[in-house]
Amino acid sequence: MKLRFFGGLAAEDGSAVVTGRGQQALLLRLAVDTATTVGYRALTEDIWGQEPPSDPRASLHSLASRLRRVLPPDALIAAPGGYRLAFSRDDVDLTRFADLVARARAAVDPREAFSLAREALSLWSGDPWTPGDGFDWLVRDLLEDRAHAERLAGARTVAADGPRANTVPAAITSLVGRESELALIEEQLASERLVTVVGPGGAGKTTLAFETARLQAGAIIVELAPVAAGDVWGALAGAVGRSVRLPDATNAPIGVRDRVVEALTGRRALIVLDNCEHVSREAADVAVDVLQTLPGSRVLATSREPLGVPGEAFVDLGPLPLSDAVELFGLRVRAASGAVPNPSDAATVEGIVRRLDGLPLAVELAAAKTRTLSLTEIAAGLDDRFDLLATGPRATAPRHQTLRALIDWSWDTLTPAERTALLAAAVFPDGIAATDAATIGAHFDLPASAFDELVDRSLLSRRHGRFRMLETVREYGLDRLRAEGRDDGFRASQAEAMAELAALRDATLRGPEVRAGLAWFDANEENLSSALRFAAETSRRRTGVRLVRAMLWPWILRERTHELAGNATVFAATDEALDSEPEVVVAGIALLADAFSLVMDSAVLTPTTGGRDGVPRFAERAAEIAAAAAQHPSEIAAALPALLRGIADAMANLGRDLSWSHGVTFAAEPTDGLPLWTRAFLGVLGAGAAANSGDVETLGEQSTLALGIFREIGDPWGIAFAGQLRSEWLMLEGRLEEALEIADRSTDVFSGLTSASDAVQQRSQTVGLLVRLGRVDDARSRVDELDEFARQDGSERALVQVRMSRALVEIAAGDAEAALRELAVLDRGLPAGFPSQLTAWWGSKRAQALTLLHRTDEARAALRDAVPVAIRSGDQPIMADVALSLAGWLVETGQDAAARRALATATVLRGSPDEHDPFRTRLVARMTAAPEEPVPDAAAEFAVLAALLDEGAG
């Protein structure tokens, strides 16, 4: 069976293949990558876009099952992580077309390239079929391939209404890429009379205009770069005179304009007005006059800004695609040094062309440097690109001989306001959102329209609602600021603007708009970091405080607590008054960071708190901040008194061996007078603290309270966080199906709101529930999904957590060897900053697997490492898991009485027997029947039981 998509979806014989949009979309997406496995995520995104079903895996399975019924046997394969269409690539017209074009582009022999391109074009029997929305990217890729094929096959038509005048300069070097842009220019000229190729300096506008003109009969090139204002008609007359005899002006008083009109009357001509930007108004007037007076004429203009003529069509010329830029660099390197770059230098070459924005002229200038510099030296020299690329070919126009001259040409045409706007945009490394332009403009005394004007000048681009600047132009702006001594002033305005904007967005993060608000912070990551660095470098503490306050919640959601703690410590007030909400909140966070480091991973009281002697000082400062919070209320400020008081109490009651976080509580006082969000937030903190201390009743109460309020507010993060805690309570109550349902809902809501490692940890909760339900195969599938998610993110910590979840499943399945293979990835050490809870949990699971294999000595060694880490973590569920593993070792070594005490200890630490844990179930079945003894002090009993490990070592 062969599939055809050009001209409509059909089998080779023209019969219909499949009906139904979902099945059609699945077939097309798999056909695009015929013979290759397409992952679940890619399939979901391309079939359903922004509105995926609640269970994409199940929906894909349903579509695949129905699609299999109309395809040949074994044509649709379910592969690990996705599906594969088991056809030959030659059996699908889309893939055959793409492969032929790729071979044609790679062919060295022009005749072979011609033949392959023609064969590819023969497959294009009609527009490519798609099942509606969602496949625009595919159509664009196919159209680009078609443009490549048409160029290689010589498919472009040449006007034939007379002999071509040889007035267009011959090309000195070969054109690389730009096939789609050339095709678009020709398409525009076929239907429109004025087409302007617009783009930044050095993008190759002139090259494309000349390439187009070479294929047109009677094309006339008018070079405007050296032309002064008032002389455009004169330049046109000079260009016309090189190919058409002008009327003699000596015998009649005829002006230059009329002589040109008389000479071209009745002729078909393409007039190329090249480099219009510095005389754009006059060039526009001339173009309009020519088009109105000479019906057979067409005008192709090149400019860094539109001419602004009614009916003007555009071809926007941006940077070269990466592959074309690399190819251009390689060709020019060969011309300069006699050899192409070594394949081992591919990464360096890509880095060079990326940093040069793929601008052809900049790429060529850099390649010419290989006569005297190595690629590594060129890459390093781009830190000062204007000095590095300060010389170029003498035969080119002066504005193209150096990188600085290239942009100077544009700078000289700008108004004072436009120059200020360019310099302002340069200090925003992430660009500027169009919705923020008015606020940012106000900080530089500019109207919001100033940035749009730079788009017209090709010095900014506006894509996806954001103004962006080529890196080369940005470096030019920064270089000018430094040279003129205005760097600090512009960076100060940038920092103030970002502080104002971030504060506005922060207000959206605790409610239904959290995703949009978080997306703004993600999009402005470098803008905010740059503002923070400047505030720190120049001791602008107040600006820094406002920035830290606004960035607090995104940092927490993304689990970037080290950044939050570090910046809060840098900017927090010491002797200054707590006279604003940002000052209060940042001071509170700095105090929390000082005592707790905000990662819940340390049992050490830092030197700045003064160790145990610092506890009174901490309580005193906490009281000051709590009093100030009442004077400057907000949802965050209102949470500080309870947070600081809870930690102060825990520090005061610190046990000798436990982390001081062990005794933290946050729900000891009424919260009725607090904002709704604050009440819910304290509720989840209280529920989390209760879970850590084995207080199952409080866990249930506080998670229920928090979940209800967050649902009322409509805060997705709060709903998901509270839902996870509610799920944990349901699990401990033995209501596993309910726990799984709410955990799955929370996982879906959490998507995109937190870090990869935190997302993996949250999703792992469903794995634990599935093994408790005995659904081991389903648990394995969930881990496979987790693995794909973690690999896409690349977080080392997330990948390790996936291994640990897989080990949990294998222990439940009784395959201890498989569990040890998963855990072995950590034998050489844990990733930096790995939480002590997970370290202890890893040791606990390793001990369980070793116990199942009757390798008691190794199990004892694993437990001896895990016990002190678990104790220091202060996390009672972790301590309970280690106690359970200890019970397993005790049973294996014939110590049933001690094992029962260990089980009882685990129950008290956890707050529940957790009777559905597979390891516990297996363990209880092996023990001699006897009731568990009550344990009055679980922590003390845990330490006593742990001592048995040392006795066993003797």
Phi, psi and omega in degrees: 000135176241147184248139179236130179242337177288123180085000180137159180276121180199161170280176184302325182276005178090358181283158178292144181265309187202150177242165182094124186302318182297313180293321179297317180295319178297316180298314181297315183297321178289325180294325180302325178243046181312136178076005179237140178289129177254125186292159180303318184295314180298319179297315180299313183296319184278333180277317186247350177063230185278358182234067181289157176291165183296330179230083185302322182299315181294320180294318177298319179300319180295314179299316182296321180299317180289324181293325180301330185293337183251359178257162177300158178304140178062018178282331180247115186252131171274110182251163177304121176087356182176208181228159181222137174269113188273055173255162167286147179296335176285347181273356180239122187298328180296312182287325177296318178301310182298320181293320179296318179296318179298318179293322179297318180292329181274347185294137178276321181282120180302326180293322177293318178299317179300312183297314180295319180296318178296321178296319178298315182295333179294338179283340184281081184271358180172173180301144179297135181278138171223156182274040181104212185290160172106352182235027178300324180300323180293315180298318179298316179298318180294320178296322177296318177297322179296320178298318176301314183295317180297322179294316181292330181269000180067037188279350183286141181274154179241130178301142188227043181262025178154171181294140179285131175280132184274067182250354181269126181303140178290148179290137178271323180237160181286149177278135178246126179069201177068016181299317182293323179292320177298317179297321181293321178301314181294321178297318180294317181293334180290335183241342182239152184263342176231118178235130178245125173272113186249137178179170180291165177299138178085004181279345178101027181296314180297318180302315181291322178297317179293321179298320177294316183297328181296338182262008182243138176285135175071027178288141182237123181262125178244107181273113186261353184305316181274004187273134177270164178303139179094357185235022180292317178299322178297319178296320179295319179298319179297320180291320179296322182296341179281347181230339181230137179290123178277149175301146180287122183271000185280335184259357181211144180283077181247134182281170182298316181300314183291327178296319179296314181298316180296321182292327185261354180301130180083359180256153169263124183214143170258117180257121180260113175263102188262132178066068185271348197301326184277348176230039191297321181295314180292321178297323178295317179298317180295316181299316179298316180298315180299312184293325180285328186270329186241091185298336181274001184263154170227153182237129172245114182252150169238136184197158174274000176209154179298154176283336178080031181261137177303137180083003181292128175260153187234149165232108181279126182250106178262195177297159174293145169304154186305314184297320179290321178296320177296318179298316179299315179300315181299317180296318182285331173296317179298320178295325183278322188241353178089359181212145177282160178299147177291142178307330180292346180264012186303317182295320179295316180298314179300319179298320180296310184290329176296314183294337177267012173064015181068017177288120185306314182297316179296320178298318180292321178297319179293318180298325180296336180290348181290354172295330185233346184234152174281165178299321179297320179293322178295315180301316179292324182291344180291349172298335174230066191298331183286330172285320181298316185256049184267000176224150180208188183300130182292336185281350182272168177299147182307323182291348180251007183273338176221159180294322181293319180297327180302316183272331174305322180302320178285318182303318184295340181268356186275150171283164177305318180294321179293324177295319177298319180296320178297315180294324178294314180299330182295335182267013174244088186299336178269004188079190186228127175292140181301326180289343180262356189299321182295315179297314180294317179302321181299326179289345178243018181056044181234148171284157179300331182293346182299326181285326175296324179296326177289332174296316178299333180270005180063024176259344169230155169242154178239107182228134177053041176073024184219136174275125180232154184236137174301144183301324180296318178293321179298315178298325177298314179298316179296323179296320178294318179300315180295317182295327182267001178070025182250010185300309183299318181297317181289322179292326177295318178295322178297315181296318179294319179297317181293325177296317179295313182294319182294323179296321178296319181287327179303326182295344181265357190276350182241067182172198186296337185265019186300323182294315179296318179296316180295324178299324178296315180296321178297318182291337182251024184307308182287326176300316181291318179297319178298317179297317179297316180300317180296316179300321180288317183295328185252012177057036173272076190297318184297318177296318178299321178298315180297321179293314181297318180300316182289331183269356184305308187289319174301321178297319179293315180298324181271005179059035179260060188288333178295320178295317179299311182297315182296314182288325176298319180295322181295317190258349185298145179292145175248291179266341183291158181287148175273079192254015177204162180300315177300320180297318182295311184295315181294322176297319179297317179294321179297320179293318176299317181296322181296325183267334194233345182061005174060012175245002181048045189227010186221139178259007189262130171279120190290160181303327183290339174273353178078025181061212180297329179293341181276353183301313177300321179297320178299313182298322180295314180293324178298320180295320178299315182293320179299319179294319180292326180298325179293331179277339182228071190287150170194172180300320180285313182301324182293338179277342187297315182304314181294319179299308184293321180294318180299319181287322178299317179296318181295320180295321181293331183256025185300127173279160187296317188258344185268150170301143181292344177291347183301325187257016184286133172225152183231002187241031186280340185239160179299145181238015186301327183276000183272158174304152182305313183299319181296319178299317180293320181297314177295330177296315180291325176295319178295321178294318179296318178296322179295320178298320180293334183255010177074021180265085186294323181297312179295323176305314180294315183296309186289323179292324178294315178300309184297317182297318180297316182291317180297325176294322178297319180287326184085030181270109183300318180298313181297320178299315182292316182296311179295325179296322178297317179292322176298319178298319179298319178296317179299323178297314181293337176276356180084008181265071193291319181295318176297318180299318180294318181299313182287328177294320178295318178297320180295321179299315179298317182291324182294339187308124178083358184257354185215180181288163180298315183294322178291321178298319178296318179298319180293318181291333179296339179299323179291329177296315178298323179292320181295320179290328176291334176275357180081011182264070187293319180297319177296322179297319178298318179298320178297320179294323176301318178295318177300319181298315179298317180299313182294322181292323178295324179281325179083006180290123181297319180297318179296320180295321177295319180297326177295317177302318181293323176294321178295323177297320178302316181295318182291326175296317178298325180280352180085010179262081185293325180298316178298320179298317180295325178297321178292319183284341184296340180299338182263359184298333182271003178127159183261154177300152180301139178076012180293129185297146181295330178301315182288328176298315179294321181295320176301313179297324180294314180292326176296318179296321179298314181297317180294324178295318178299332179268005179064026178263073192293325181295317179291324178297318178299318180297318179297320180291322179297329176282324187283324186302307182295327178293318178298317180297315181294331181293332182071009182266106187294323175300324177291316177300322179296320179294320178294321177297322176297316178296323177297320177299320178298318179293321181295320176296317182296331180262014173079024182248067187296321181298313178296325179298320178296321176297321179295320177297316179297320178298316179299320180298315181293316180298320183280335184088000182197152179293341185048057191294344183265002176298123186300323180293319179295319180299315179296322182293313182299324181295336182268344186277153174292139185296124176190144180290150175291138180276145178296146182238105184290325182228095187296320182296318179293319179297322179300316180296320179297314180296322180298330179297336178296335178295321178289323178295321179295332180290334181286000000 
